[in-house]
Each structure stands twice: as C-alpha cells, then as structure tokens.
C-alpha cells in the first residue's frame, strides 16, 4: 500500500489511527478496573475515528465527537486528557472550518448546549465548576472566530500587513 501524505483525507486516516493507538496505550497503562478501561478505550477510539471523516463530513464529525465526549464525561468520566482530546479538538476544528454556515450554527449550538447543560453526576449544583463553563464559552467563541475568518466574514487587520518601521519590503535583515 502506498501512502500519499499529500492527500488530506488519507492523512486524516493516519492521524486518526495514531491518536487511537496513543489513546489505547495511555488507557492501558493507567491503573483502574478493566471494565472502566474497556469503556474508556471504546469512547476514545470512537472519538479518534471522527478525525478520519472530518473533511468529508465536518458537521457530523464535530457533533459526533462532541456527543461522545459529553456522554462519557457527564456519565462515567473514564477518560483523562490524551490522544482522544486532540481528536475531539480536531473534529471541532473541522466543524468550524469546513461546515456550511447553517450546519456550523447547528453544531455550535449543540456543542454549547452539551457543554453547559448539567446532567448526570454534574446535575447537583455542588459539582458545578465555573472553570469548565468559562472554558466552554471561550472555546465556542474561538470556534466562531475561526469559522468567520475561514469563510471571509472577517479579514486580518490591515495593520498586520504593514512592514515594520526601518525595514523595506523584500529585503532580508
């Protein structure tokens, strides 16, 4: 089999496999009951698999990764930060960059609701964490800015394109 790293979709398959392998390795090296490790590995591999189709179906990949993350975190909380977290952010990046406008809006609403809705063990206000709420709000805003920049709704500042004082364009220092 010939690997073409110039093909973005094939590269995503490779990244998904590497992240899944790293996640399974991390989970297998952590102490804990076998059923907890198996459940964590299942969720981690499923989340990493969303990276493989994030360019072809970006909204589906982002919403699926977010749904898996929310389901695991809000019910069992088997996973620690690792390869699956990178895969989750890669899928959310795909949602922000390659989705159509309305699919992005629907996905961003889903991400916001699943991040901010206290369910499961977090339904008790004693378990609420203001850090997580702040993180969710900042991440959702960053997602919106990435989407706006990539679609041309906002442009880079004209000040950033100016050459620095004392240097002429085209000359090396």
N, C-alpha and C positions, 0 to 999 in steps of 0.2 A: 504494500500500500504506500502510495506516495503522498506525503503531507505537503500541502501547499499553504504555507503560512501567509501568503498574500491574500488568500481567500478569507474574508472576515468571518463568514459563517463557520468554516472549518476551524478557525482559530477559537471561536466561541465554544465549539465542542471540546477542544483540547483544554481550554480554561475550565470548563465545567467539570471535566474528568479530573484535572489536577486538584481543583477545590474540593471535589467529593472525596478524593483519596486523602487529602490533608485533613478533612473533617473526620473521616472514619478513623484515621490514625490517631488524631487528637482524642476522640471519644474513647477509643480502645485503650489508650494509655491513662485515662483518668480513672480514679477509683470510684466504685459505685456498683449498685446491683446490676446484674446482667440485663434484666428487663428494662431498666432505665437506659442503659447504654444502647440496647437494640432500638428502643423507641427514638432516642436521640439520633442514632445513625440513620434511621428511616427518614426523619424530618430533615436532617442535614443533607442527605443525598437528594431528596426530592427538591429542596431549595436550590441546591447546586445545579440540578438538572434544568432549572428555568433559565440559566445562563445560556444553555445550548440553543434555545429558540428565541432569545430576547430581541434579535434583529428582525426576524421574520414576523413574530407576533409580540411586539413590545408591550402592549397593554395587558395581554394575557399573562405574559411572563412576570410583569411587575405586580399585578393583582394576585397571581398565584403565589409568588414569593412572599408577599405581604400577608396573605391569608394563612400560609403555612407558619410563618413567624409568629403571627398573632395567636393562632391556635395553640402552638407549642408553648409560647411564653406565658400566655394567660391561663393555661390549664395545668401543664406539668412542669414547665421551666427546666427541661432536661439539658439544654444547650448552653455552653459558655461561648464567649466570643472566639471566633476562629474562622476557618475557611467558609463556613456557611454564612457568616456575617458579611464577608466580602461578596459572596454570591448574591446575597439579599440586596446589597447596595448596587451591584452591577445590574440586577434586574430592575431596580427602581430607576437607575440611570437610563436604561432602555425605555422605560415608561416615559421619562421626562424628555428624551431626545427624539425618539423615533415614532412616537404615537401621533395620531391625528389630534387636533385640538380637543374635540369632544371626548375622545377616549382618554386623553390625558386628564381632562377635568373630572371625568367619572372615576378614573383610577386614583387621582389625588384626593377626591372626596372619600373614597374607600380607605385609602391609607390614613387619612386624618381621623376618620371615624374609628378605625380599628386601633389606632394608637391612643386615642383619647377616651375611648369608652371603657370604663372599668367593669370587667366581667371576671368570672371565675374567682380565684383567690384574691384578686385585687378589688372585688366589689365592696369590701369593707373599707371605709374611708381611712381607717388606721393604717392601711397598707399603701395608700396613695403616695406617690413620690413626685414632688414638684420638679425634680431634675429630669425625669422621664417626660413629663409634659413639656418642659422647655425644650428638650431635645427634639421631640416630635414637631413642635411648632417651628423650630429653626430648620429642621430637615425639610419640612413641607415648603417653607419659603425658599430654601435653596433650590429645591426641585422646580418651583415655579420660575425662578430666575433663570435656571439652566434652560428650561423649555422656551422662555421668552427670548433668550439670547440665540438659541439654536434656530428658532423659527424666524428670526429677524424682527421681532416685535420691539426689541431694544437693541441699540448698537453700542459698540465700545465708545468710550469717551474720546472726543477729538483731541483732548489734551494728551492722551496716552500715545497718540500717533506723532506728536511733535518731537523733533530731535532735541536732545539735551543742550543746554547752553554751552557754548565753547566747542561744540563738535559739529562738523559739517556732515551732512548725509553722504554716505558712500565711502567715507574714509575710515579706515581702521585706526584704533588708538595706537 
